[in-house]
């Protein structure tokens, strides 16, 4: 009986936002696994007692990376973890977009402003987005017009005060037309896909709560979208074996898909939207646990 732990976050007194977790636990148990879900920061958890630890919904990691990354390393030394520790380390920092671009993968053009860098050259001819290199759920992300330069500078100053490096990207107008598409892979194969509308709306403050997946709906990816997603996965350093991956795509100015984000740490699987995928996910996890 494979022993599997699904790492999540501690919601405290609130219900968990991970709708997939109970469904996946039930599917793994029904398939013959000894499966449990534990908060990644649970001091009582004995991760080495499991054949496989799967990072699922550690959704507070982005502002606790100084704790999270050492935890990943400790678990990797005690047992097998998915995705592998070196992948998690690389993917937590969104400067990986530069690595993808260097490998020839079409990505949203991105500049990085570290604490101490001047912010005077923010775009003056187009809408743009400012967000941190360590982030999730649109935390500390906002969309600006050229006329909101002063507000964007204050946003940058706030992030820099917290030691965060900022990303500055052109706002990809195609997202307002064709949305953002998320292609999910599991066990090395396309699992399913979905589409949502833009998260960042004009005038929404960077520190405001945002709906992470507005108007989410099932989607059938085009051949062009699938090709870009596969190129992105092939460009992950050292070509590691990935148990799961999500490639988020938008249409660039030329109408072609480009990578907005490559999610290899704790992507929402959206199993509630694709119930037919549950059995395949459970089987892939069991196969990984038995290796």
N, C-alpha and C positions, 0 to 999 in steps of 0.2 A: 504494500500500500504506500504509494508515494506521499511523502510529507511535504506539503506546500504551504508557504506563508505568503499572503498578499499584503504588501506594505501600504498603509494608508496614512491619513492624518488624523489627529484627535480633534473632533468637532466640539468638544466640551459639552455644554448642555444643549447645543443645537443639534438637530438631525443632520446626519452626514449628507453632503451634496453629491456623493458618489452613488448615482442610481444603479450603476452596473455591479457594484460590489456584492450585494446579496444574491443577484442573479448568477454571477460567476461562481460564488461560493457553492451555491446549490448545484450547479452543473458539475463542478469538480467533485463534489461529494457523491453525486449520483454516478459519476464515472469511476468511482472507486478510490478517490484520493482522500487523504487526511488533510483537509484544507482549513486554514484559519486566516482571519484578517487581524492585523495588529498595527497600531500606530507606529510609525518608524522610530519615533523618539520615546517609545515605551521602555523605561529602564529595567523592567522585569522580563522583557522578551529575550528568549534564548534562540537567536537566529541560527546558530550552528546546529540546532536540533532538527533542522528541516533539510530536505534534499534540494530544495530550490526556493529562493526568495524572489518574488516578482514585484517590482516596484509598480504600484498601480495608481494610487491617488494621494501621493505625498504633496498635496497642493499648497502647503505652506513653506516648501523648501526654498523658494526663490528669494525670500528675505531672511533665510537662515542657512545660507550656503556654508558658512563657517562651521556649522554643526552637521549639516547634511552630507557633505562630501566626505568628511572623516568617517561618518556612519557607513556610507557605501563601501569605503575601503575596509572597514572592520568586518562587515558582513561578507565581503568578497574573500577575505582571508579565512573566514569560518566555514563558508559553504559556497554554493554557486548562486549568483545573483543575475537577474536579467532586468534590463540589459546589462552587459558587462561594465565593470567599474570604469574602464578607460573611455568607454563610449559616453557614460554619464558625465564624467569629468569634462570631456570635450563639448558636450551638447548643452551643459548648463550655462555656458557663456555664449551669447549670441554673436560673438565675433567669429563663430564658425561660418557665418555667411560669407566672410572674406575667403575662407578656405574653399567653400563651394564655388565661389566666383572664380578663384584661381584655377580650379579644376574644369572650368568651362561650363558650369551649370548656370542657367539663367536665373538670377536672383534679383530681388528688389534692390536698387542701388542704395548703398549704405555708407555713411561716414560716422566716425566715432569721435566723441569728445570726452576725454578723460578729465578728472579734476585738474584745474590749472590751465586747460586749453582755452583759447579765446572763443567766444560764441558770436563774434561780430559778423561772421560770414554765413549766417543762416539764410536760407533761400529767400530772395526778394521778388521772385517772379512766378511763384507757384505755391499752392498749399503744401504743407509738409507735416511730418509726424516726428515727435520726440518721444523716446521711450528708453528704458534702461537695458543694458546688455544682460542683466540678471532680472528676469521678471516673468510673470505668468498672469493670465486672466486680465490683461490690459492694465495691470497695476503700474502707476506712474507713467501712463501713456496718454498722449493727447494729440489732437490734430489742430493745426494753426493755419491761418491765412497770412500772407506777407504783412498785412497791417497789424498783426498781433505779435510782432517781433519782441516787444518789451515783455509781454506775458510769457513768451517762450523762454526768454533769458532768465526770468525769475524761476521758471520751471527747472531749467538747467542748473541754476544756482542751488536750488533745493536738493536736487539729486547729488550734486557734487559735494554738498555739505555732508551727505550721508556716505560719501566715498564711492558713489556709483558712477560708472562710465555711461555716457548717453549715446544713443544711436539717433542719427538724423537721417530721415528718408523722405523722398518725395511722396506726397499722398498719391497713391495709385488710383486714378479716377475710375479705372475699369471695375473696381470693386463695387461702385455704386450702380453698375449696369449688370454685371454677371456674378457678383458676389464673390465670396471666398470659398474655395472648394478644399475639402480635407479628404485625402486618400489614405485609408488605413491599411496597413500591411500587418500580417501576423503569420509567424512561422515561415517567413520568406515569400508569401504570396499575397496578392491583393485580397483584402477581406471585404471591404465595402467602402463607400464614399458618401459624403454629405456636402451640403452647401448651406451657407448662412449669409445674411446681409452684413454690411459694414458694422463693426463694433464702435469705432470712433466717430461720433457725430459732432458737427460744428458746435462750438461753444461749451462742450462738456469739459469740466476741469480735470486736470491730470489726477487729482486725488479724490475724485468722485467715484462712487461705486458704479460699475458698468455691467451690462449683461454680456457675458462672455460668448454666448452662442445665439444671437437673435435670429428668430425665424428659421431655425435649423430644419432641414428637410433632406430626405434621401436623394442621392445624385448618382447618375451613371457617368463615370469619367470618359472623356474623349480620348482617342489614341494619342493626341498631342499631350494631354495632361498626364497620362500614364507614362509616356516616354520621359517627360521631365522629372517625374517622381522617381522613376527607376534610375535616371542619371544621378539624381541627388543621393540616393541610397548607395549607389556604387562609388560615390566620392567620399564616403565616410572613411576617415583614416584607418589604415591597416585592414580594410574590408572585413570587419568583425562579423560574427554571426549575431544577427539581431532577432530577438524574439518578436518584438513589436516595433512599429514605427508609424508616424503620421506625417504626411507631407502636405503642408498648407500652401495652396496656389492661388494666385490672382492673375488677371490679364494685364500685361504691360501696355505701354503706349502703342506698341505695334500689334496689339490684339493677341499676342502669344502668351501662353502661361509662363509664369516665373515663380520661383519659390519665395514665399513670404517667411515661412518658418519650417524647420525640420524638427519634429517633436520626437525625441528618443528617450526621454526620461519618464514622464508620467502623463502621457496624452489620454484624455477622455476617449474611451472607445465607442461611445454612443450606442451601446448594445440595446438600449431601450428603443432606439430608432430602427435597429436592425436585429430583431430577435432571432432571425434565421442564422445569424453568425455565432450565436452563443456556443453551440456544440463544437464548431471548428476551433474557436478560441480555447475551449477547455481541452480539446484533444491536443492542440499544439503545446499547451502548458504541460500536460501529462507527458508528452513525448520528450520535452526538454528536461523534465524532472527525472526521467528514467535513464538519461544518457550517462 
